[in-house]
Amino acid sequence: MTITRKDRGELLYLPDIMERTRMPEGTIRSRYHSGTMPCLWKLGRRLVAWERDLEEWLEAQRAATTKIRASKAEDRKVAE
């Protein structure tokens, strides 16, 4: 059974989240418990995320990584 909402997309369960993030289960659970992956929430005993929330989180991670890489590249140029 697929659960969807117009504004959030499909409800993703842990196997789907693992596939989309390419992270192992332990890492995802650890990030949930530490609060570093706020798009996740519990539905009964299952860890779930709305598709759009997960995509937004992934995009934020990509943007942060790109900023860090650009900053390091600038630091190298200045040092030379």
VOVOBA-188163 format. One record per residue: x negated, y, z of N, C-alpha, C in turn. Coordinates in nm, 3 decimals. Each point is the difference from the previous one (the first is absolute). Layout:
<sevos>
SEVO | X | Y | Z | X | Y | Z | X | Y | Z .
...
</sevos>
This chain:
<sevos>
SEVO | -0.084 | -0.118 | 0.000 | 0.084 | 0.118 | 0.000 | -0.089 | 0.125 | 0.000 .
SEVO | 0.026 | 0.089 | -0.091 | -0.076 | 0.124 | -0.011 | 0.083 | 0.115 | 0.057 .
SEVO | -0.060 | 0.075 | 0.089 | 0.066 | 0.116 | 0.060 | -0.063 | 0.124 | -0.063 .
SEVO | 0.084 | 0.090 | -0.051 | -0.052 | 0.123 | -0.060 | 0.078 | 0.120 | 0.050 .
SEVO | -0.066 | 0.115 | -0.004 | 0.064 | 0.128 | 0.026 | -0.042 | 0.094 | -0.111 .
SEVO | 0.092 | 0.082 | -0.045 | -0.032 | 0.092 | -0.110 | -0.121 | 0.086 | 0.030 .
SEVO | -0.007 | 0.054 | 0.119 | -0.107 | 0.093 | 0.033 | -0.131 | -0.066 | 0.043 .
SEVO | 0.003 | -0.129 | 0.034 | -0.120 | -0.067 | 0.051 | -0.046 | -0.118 | -0.085 .
SEVO | 0.083 | -0.045 | -0.091 | -0.038 | -0.115 | -0.081 | 0.029 | -0.131 | 0.071 .
SEVO | -0.077 | -0.100 | -0.032 | 0.020 | -0.135 | 0.053 | -0.065 | -0.014 | 0.138 .
SEVO | 0.061 | -0.083 | 0.084 | -0.058 | -0.033 | 0.130 | -0.104 | -0.109 | -0.021 .
SEVO | -0.124 | 0.027 | 0.038 | -0.110 | -0.094 | -0.023 | -0.033 | -0.074 | 0.129 .
SEVO | -0.018 | -0.130 | -0.012 | -0.041 | -0.083 | 0.113 | -0.151 | -0.018 | -0.004 .
SEVO | -0.056 | -0.056 | 0.105 | -0.145 | -0.010 | 0.014 | -0.072 | -0.059 | -0.121 .
SEVO | 0.047 | -0.111 | -0.060 | -0.071 | -0.051 | -0.119 | -0.007 | 0.103 | -0.114 .
SEVO | 0.109 | 0.075 | -0.019 | 0.001 | 0.104 | -0.103 | -0.097 | 0.113 | 0.036 .
SEVO | -0.003 | 0.037 | 0.127 | -0.090 | 0.106 | 0.046 | -0.145 | -0.043 | -0.019 .
SEVO | -0.029 | -0.126 | 0.034 | -0.135 | -0.054 | -0.018 | -0.041 | 0.004 | -0.147 .
SEVO | 0.091 | -0.035 | -0.087 | -0.029 | -0.002 | -0.144 | -0.027 | 0.141 | -0.053 .
SEVO | 0.083 | 0.096 | 0.041 | -0.013 | 0.136 | -0.053 | -0.121 | 0.074 | 0.056 .
SEVO | -0.034 | -0.027 | 0.126 | -0.114 | 0.069 | 0.060 | -0.131 | -0.077 | -0.017 .
SEVO | 0.011 | -0.128 | -0.034 | -0.116 | -0.090 | -0.011 | -0.076 | -0.008 | 0.131 .
SEVO | 0.076 | 0.004 | 0.109 | -0.057 | -0.014 | 0.134 | 0.048 | -0.131 | 0.060 .
SEVO | -0.085 | -0.063 | 0.084 | 0.044 | -0.122 | 0.068 | 0.101 | 0.033 | 0.110 .
SEVO | 0.074 | -0.101 | 0.039 | 0.104 | 0.017 | 0.101 | -0.054 | 0.061 | 0.129 .
SEVO | -0.113 | -0.047 | 0.046 | -0.057 | 0.050 | 0.125 | -0.029 | 0.149 | -0.004 .
SEVO | -0.051 | 0.048 | -0.112 | -0.031 | 0.142 | -0.014 | 0.129 | 0.083 | 0.003 .
SEVO | 0.102 | -0.048 | -0.069 | 0.127 | 0.072 | -0.003 | 0.060 | 0.007 | 0.140 .
SEVO | 0.001 | -0.113 | 0.069 | 0.055 | -0.001 | 0.137 | -0.081 | 0.089 | 0.093 .
SEVO | -0.131 | -0.001 | -0.014 | -0.085 | 0.084 | 0.082 | 0.030 | 0.148 | -0.024 .
SEVO | 0.014 | 0.037 | -0.127 | 0.031 | 0.140 | -0.033 | 0.139 | 0.040 | 0.051 .
SEVO | 0.094 | -0.093 | -0.002 | 0.134 | 0.027 | 0.054 | -0.011 | 0.030 | 0.149 .
SEVO | -0.071 | -0.085 | 0.073 | -0.010 | 0.016 | 0.145 | -0.081 | 0.122 | 0.040 .
SEVO | -0.099 | 0.038 | -0.081 | -0.080 | 0.119 | 0.032 | 0.066 | 0.129 | -0.047 .
SEVO | 0.105 | -0.013 | -0.080 | 0.071 | 0.118 | -0.047 | -0.061 | 0.066 | -0.123 .
SEVO | -0.096 | -0.067 | -0.065 | -0.065 | 0.059 | -0.116 | 0.072 | -0.035 | -0.131 .
SEVO | 0.108 | -0.073 | 0.011 | 0.080 | -0.033 | -0.118 | 0.147 | 0.025 | 0.037 .
SEVO | 0.039 | 0.129 | 0.011 | 0.131 | 0.035 | 0.053 | 0.119 | -0.037 | -0.088 .
SEVO | -0.026 | -0.044 | -0.122 | 0.110 | -0.038 | -0.088 | 0.059 | -0.136 | 0.039 .
SEVO | -0.066 | -0.073 | 0.089 | 0.048 | -0.131 | 0.043 | 0.091 | 0.011 | 0.121 .
SEVO | 0.095 | -0.091 | 0.010 | 0.087 | -0.007 | 0.117 | 0.052 | -0.142 | 0.015 .
SEVO | 0.053 | -0.029 | 0.118 | 0.048 | -0.135 | 0.030 | 0.149 | -0.010 | -0.032 .
SEVO | 0.035 | -0.109 | -0.063 | 0.140 | -0.035 | -0.024 | 0.016 | -0.137 | 0.063 .
SEVO | 0.050 | -0.002 | 0.123 | 0.001 | -0.124 | 0.076 | -0.143 | -0.037 | 0.032 .
SEVO | -0.044 | -0.117 | -0.044 | -0.138 | -0.043 | 0.022 | -0.088 | 0.024 | -0.121 .
SEVO | 0.057 | 0.056 | -0.105 | -0.075 | 0.018 | -0.125 | -0.054 | 0.142 | -0.014 .
SEVO | -0.115 | 0.009 | -0.061 | -0.061 | 0.128 | -0.031 | 0.041 | 0.037 | -0.143 .
SEVO | 0.059 | 0.118 | -0.017 | 0.053 | 0.041 | -0.130 | -0.036 | 0.145 | -0.030 .
SEVO | 0.020 | 0.039 | -0.126 | -0.020 | 0.139 | -0.042 | 0.090 | 0.027 | -0.119 .
SEVO | 0.048 | 0.121 | -0.010 | 0.072 | 0.039 | -0.120 | -0.104 | 0.022 | -0.110 .
SEVO | 0.035 | -0.038 | -0.119 | -0.091 | 0.008 | -0.116 | -0.057 | 0.141 | -0.017 .
SEVO | 0.085 | 0.100 | 0.001 | -0.046 | 0.138 | -0.021 | -0.093 | 0.046 | 0.112 .
SEVO | 0.031 | -0.037 | 0.126 | -0.086 | 0.039 | 0.112 | -0.139 | -0.062 | -0.013 .
SEVO | -0.005 | -0.126 | -0.042 | -0.129 | -0.067 | -0.019 | -0.078 | 0.064 | -0.114 .
SEVO | 0.068 | 0.033 | -0.109 | -0.066 | 0.065 | -0.113 | -0.056 | 0.136 | 0.039 .
SEVO | 0.077 | 0.076 | 0.080 | -0.047 | 0.131 | 0.045 | -0.122 | -0.014 | 0.091 .
SEVO | 0.001 | -0.101 | 0.088 | -0.113 | -0.023 | 0.088 | -0.124 | -0.037 | -0.082 .
SEVO | 0.017 | -0.089 | -0.099 | -0.112 | -0.040 | -0.085 | -0.056 | 0.120 | -0.075 .
SEVO | 0.086 | 0.086 | -0.050 | -0.045 | 0.119 | -0.073 | -0.078 | 0.094 | 0.093 .
SEVO | 0.047 | 0.015 | 0.123 | -0.070 | 0.084 | 0.097 | -0.139 | -0.058 | 0.030 .
SEVO | -0.010 | -0.133 | 0.007 | -0.130 | -0.064 | 0.023 | -0.093 | 0.024 | -0.118 .
SEVO | 0.053 | -0.011 | -0.121 | -0.081 | 0.026 | -0.120 | -0.049 | 0.144 | -0.002 .
SEVO | 0.089 | 0.093 | 0.030 | -0.036 | 0.142 | -0.001 | -0.107 | 0.030 | 0.104 .
SEVO | 0.013 | -0.057 | 0.119 | -0.099 | 0.022 | 0.105 | -0.135 | -0.057 | -0.040 .
SEVO | 0.000 | -0.116 | -0.062 | -0.125 | -0.062 | -0.045 | -0.066 | 0.084 | -0.108 .
SEVO | 0.079 | 0.052 | -0.092 | -0.052 | 0.084 | -0.108 | -0.062 | 0.127 | 0.057 .
SEVO | 0.066 | 0.062 | 0.100 | -0.054 | 0.121 | 0.062 | -0.133 | -0.028 | 0.067 .
SEVO | -0.009 | -0.111 | 0.071 | -0.123 | -0.035 | 0.070 | -0.112 | -0.022 | -0.100 .
SEVO | 0.028 | -0.072 | -0.108 | -0.103 | -0.025 | -0.101 | -0.046 | 0.129 | -0.066 .
SEVO | 0.094 | 0.090 | -0.029 | -0.035 | 0.127 | -0.063 | -0.085 | 0.084 | 0.096 .
SEVO | 0.035 | -0.002 | 0.126 | -0.076 | 0.075 | 0.100 | -0.143 | -0.052 | 0.012 .
SEVO | -0.015 | -0.131 | 0.001 | -0.134 | -0.059 | 0.008 | -0.083 | 0.032 | -0.123 .
SEVO | 0.064 | 0.001 | -0.116 | -0.070 | 0.034 | -0.124 | -0.049 | 0.144 | 0.004 .
SEVO | 0.083 | 0.092 | 0.052 | -0.040 | 0.140 | 0.012 | -0.116 | 0.015 | 0.097 .
SEVO | 0.005 | -0.075 | 0.110 | -0.109 | 0.006 | 0.099 | -0.132 | -0.046 | -0.062 .
SEVO | 0.006 | -0.101 | -0.083 | -0.122 | -0.049 | -0.066 | -0.057 | 0.106 | -0.095 .
SEVO | 0.089 | 0.069 | -0.073 | -0.047 | 0.102 | -0.094 | -0.065 | 0.116 | 0.074 .
SEVO | 0.057 | 0.040 | 0.113 | -0.054 | 0.109 | 0.079 | -0.135 | -0.038 | 0.057 .
SEVO | -0.014 | -0.125 | 0.041 | -0.126 | -0.047 | 0.061 | -0.114 | -0.006 | -0.104 .
SEVO | 0.034 | -0.018 | -0.125 | -0.101 | -0.009 | -0.104 | -0.049 | 0.136 | -0.032 .
</sevos>
